[in-house]
């Protein structure tokens, strides 16, 4: 009996993650009902189902702070999960150079990309912080390096959480003197973890006197109860809320393919301290990874 309850719970959690493709399927059903001129009761049922699917998505659109109203120095943050089936990371490296952001957060950074960053980006003023080699025999491609690049900050401290793919640096802005905590994460799939997974991470991170900016591959959609609870545990707010869903997975890895499936999972997320705001977020183009990245303007 217990096993059945767990299976049903995981199934419901998976369906919750898949609200966007379900929404597309409902749209197709609407067209079919229109074609066959279905009876009114079918329209009513499908409309009620549509409301239940859409309602958790609506809070992710609302007017946001204009960049001209920024109360502190704006920061440009680039987020990117780097891995693909056949990762060619030249495009990711070039995008970093083109965007020239203040902060770069990378997950699943390949060895080739890591060493190229280490060799070439120091001359552009970037300080490289990473969780060392991080060879992980349990990971599906044996390698899950987390990288944070900072420009215009003095790095004060670097550390990785024990037993969790969470990398943290403390840094101070040269321009404003403000203290920041930058966190890059690559969390496990929400239906494969123990109940205390998020609480343990929040406890290990603890409180911080400065401003916190956390981004990563959460493997978790923003309307999930686990995501909302995790934000509350950390005392952070959703930095992408009000910017649309910014669906990030799956991204097309083969640009020459005739058909490219649309991204439908907004699992790459940004969390920020309540005292700062996200003015704008732009999704990056497909860069060869199976995830889209984004550029966020934070102030």
SULMOSUL-V90734 format. One record per residue. RES is the residue in three letters. PHI is phi as a letter, one per 20 degrees, with the letter a starting at -180 (999 if undefined). PSI is psi in whole degrees, -180 to 180 (none if undefined). OMEGA is omega as a letter, one per 40 degrees, with the letter a starting at -180 (none if undefined). Layout:
res=<RES	RES>
phi=<PHI	PHI>
psi=<PSI	PSI>
omega=<OMEGA	OMEGA>
//
This chain:
res=<UNK	UNK	UNK	UNK	UNK	UNK	UNK	UNK	UNK	UNK	UNK	UNK	UNK	UNK	UNK	UNK	UNK	UNK	UNK	UNK	UNK	UNK	UNK	UNK	UNK	UNK	UNK	UNK	UNK	UNK	UNK	UNK	UNK	UNK	UNK	UNK	UNK	UNK	UNK	UNK	UNK	UNK	UNK	UNK	UNK	UNK	UNK	UNK	UNK	UNK	UNK	UNK	UNK	UNK	UNK	UNK	UNK	UNK	UNK	UNK	UNK	UNK	UNK	UNK	UNK	UNK	UNK	UNK	UNK	UNK	UNK	UNK	UNK	UNK	UNK	UNK	UNK	UNK	UNK	UNK	UNK	UNK	UNK	UNK	UNK	UNK	UNK	UNK	UNK	UNK	UNK	UNK	UNK	UNK	UNK	UNK	UNK	UNK	UNK	UNK	UNK	UNK	UNK	UNK	UNK	UNK	UNK	UNK	UNK	UNK	UNK	UNK	UNK	UNK	UNK	UNK	UNK	UNK	UNK	UNK	UNK	UNK	UNK	UNK	UNK	UNK	UNK	UNK	UNK	UNK	UNK	UNK	UNK	UNK	UNK	UNK	UNK	UNK	UNK	UNK	UNK	UNK	UNK	UNK	UNK	UNK	UNK	UNK	UNK	UNK	UNK	UNK	UNK	UNK	UNK	UNK	UNK	UNK	UNK	UNK	UNK	UNK	UNK	UNK	UNK	UNK	UNK	UNK	UNK	UNK	UNK	UNK	UNK	UNK	UNK	UNK	UNK	UNK	UNK	UNK	UNK	UNK	UNK	UNK	UNK	UNK	UNK	UNK	UNK	UNK	UNK	UNK	UNK	UNK	UNK	UNK	UNK	UNK	UNK	UNK	UNK	UNK	UNK	UNK	UNK	UNK	UNK	UNK	UNK	UNK	UNK	UNK	UNK	UNK	UNK	UNK	UNK	UNK	UNK	UNK	UNK	UNK	UNK	UNK	UNK	UNK	UNK	UNK	UNK	UNK	UNK	UNK	UNK	UNK	UNK	UNK	UNK	UNK	UNK	UNK	UNK	UNK	UNK	UNK	UNK	UNK	UNK	UNK	UNK	UNK	UNK	UNK	UNK	UNK	UNK	UNK	UNK	UNK	UNK	UNK	UNK	UNK	UNK	UNK	UNK	UNK	UNK	UNK	UNK	UNK	UNK	UNK	UNK	UNK	UNK	UNK	UNK	UNK	UNK	UNK	UNK	UNK	UNK	UNK	UNK	UNK	UNK	UNK	UNK	UNK	UNK	UNK	UNK	UNK	UNK	UNK	UNK	UNK	UNK>
phi=<999	f	f	f	f	f	f	f	f	f	f	f	f	f	f	f	f	d	f	f	f	f	f	f	f	f	f	f	f	g	f	f	f	f	f	e	l	f	f	g	f	f	f	f	f	f	f	f	f	f	f	f	f	e	g	f	e	f	f	e	c	a	g	c	f	f	f	f	e	f	e	c	f	f	d	d	d	d	d	b	e	e	e	b	f	c	f	d	e	g	f	f	f	f	f	g	f	f	f	l	f	f	c	c	d	c	c	l	f	f	g	f	f	g	f	f	f	f	e	d	e	g	f	e	n	e	e	e	c	b	e	m	f	l	f	c	f	e	f	f	d	m	b	b	f	d	c	c	d	c	c	n	c	e	f	d	b	c	a	d	f	f	m	c	f	c	d	c	c	d	b	d	f	f	f	d	m	f	e	c	c	d	c	d	c	b	e	f	f	f	e	d	d	f	f	e	g	f	f	f	f	f	f	f	f	m	e	b	f	e	e	d	c	c	c	r	e	e	l	b	e	f	e	f	f	f	f	f	f	f	g	f	g	e	m	d	d	f	f	d	f	n	d	n	e	l	g	c	b	e	e	f	e	d	f	e	f	f	d	c	f	f	f	c	d	e	e	e	c	c	d	c	f	f	e	c	c	e	e	b	c	c	f	f	f	f	d	n	e	e	c	e	e	b	d	d	d	d	b>
psi=<-43	-39	-41	-41	-44	-43	-43	-43	-42	-35	-44	-38	-40	-43	-36	-39	-27	29	-37	-50	-31	-38	-40	-42	-39	-38	-40	-41	-38	-44	-43	-42	-37	-40	-44	0	58	161	161	-38	-31	-38	-41	-45	-46	-35	-42	-40	-39	-42	-42	-34	-42	-33	-40	-15	-23	-36	-8	6	118	160	142	170	132	145	-26	-16	10	135	-16	173	123	143	142	120	131	128	137	125	129	-13	148	178	-38	74	116	104	11	-42	-38	-45	-46	-36	-38	-44	-38	-47	-34	53	165	-35	137	126	119	142	155	41	127	156	-43	-44	-41	-49	-30	-42	-46	-35	-38	-25	-13	-35	-17	5	8	139	128	126	132	166	42	-151	-42	47	124	102	-19	-14	150	-24	19	7	125	67	134	133	139	125	134	142	127	17	146	117	124	-29	143	138	158	140	142	122	13	143	70	119	136	139	148	135	155	133	130	-32	-41	-17	2	148	131	151	117	131	125	130	155	92	160	160	136	-23	7	15	165	162	-31	10	-54	-36	-39	-42	-45	-40	-41	-36	-43	-169	161	136	-26	-155	140	134	117	126	158	-180	104	-18	39	130	154	-14	-1	143	-31	-40	-48	-43	-39	-41	-43	-40	-39	-16	29	163	161	111	-10	-4	133	-3	13	-179	-20	57	131	-11	138	146	146	125	-24	101	-16	-7	142	-46	132	114	139	150	137	4	112	69	-7	116	164	125	141	161	150	-21	-7	165	158	119	-37	147	130	125	136	159	170	126	20	-17	167	8	144	145	-174	160	125	135	114	137	none>
omega=<a	a	i	i	i	a	i	i	i	i	i	i	i	i	i	i	a	a	a	i	i	i	i	i	i	i	i	i	i	i	i	i	i	a	a	a	a	a	a	a	i	i	a	i	a	i	i	i	i	i	i	i	a	a	i	a	a	a	a	i	i	a	a	a	i	a	i	i	a	a	i	a	i	i	i	a	i	i	i	i	a	a	i	a	i	a	i	a	i	a	i	i	i	a	i	a	i	a	a	a	i	a	i	i	a	i	a	i	a	i	a	a	a	a	i	i	a	a	a	a	i	a	i	i	a	i	a	i	i	a	i	a	i	i	a	a	i	a	a	i	i	a	a	a	i	a	i	i	i	i	a	a	i	a	a	a	i	i	i	i	a	i	i	i	a	a	a	i	i	a	i	a	i	a	a	a	a	a	a	i	i	a	i	a	i	a	i	i	a	a	i	a	i	a	a	a	a	i	i	i	a	i	i	i	i	a	a	a	a	i	i	i	a	i	i	i	a	a	a	a	a	i	i	i	i	i	a	i	a	i	a	i	a	a	a	i	a	a	i	a	a	a	a	a	a	i	a	a	e	i	i	a	i	a	a	a	a	a	i	a	i	i	a	i	i	a	i	a	i	i	a	i	i	a	i	a	i	a	a	i	i	i	i	i	i	a	i	i	i	i	i	i	i	i	a	i	a	i	none>
//
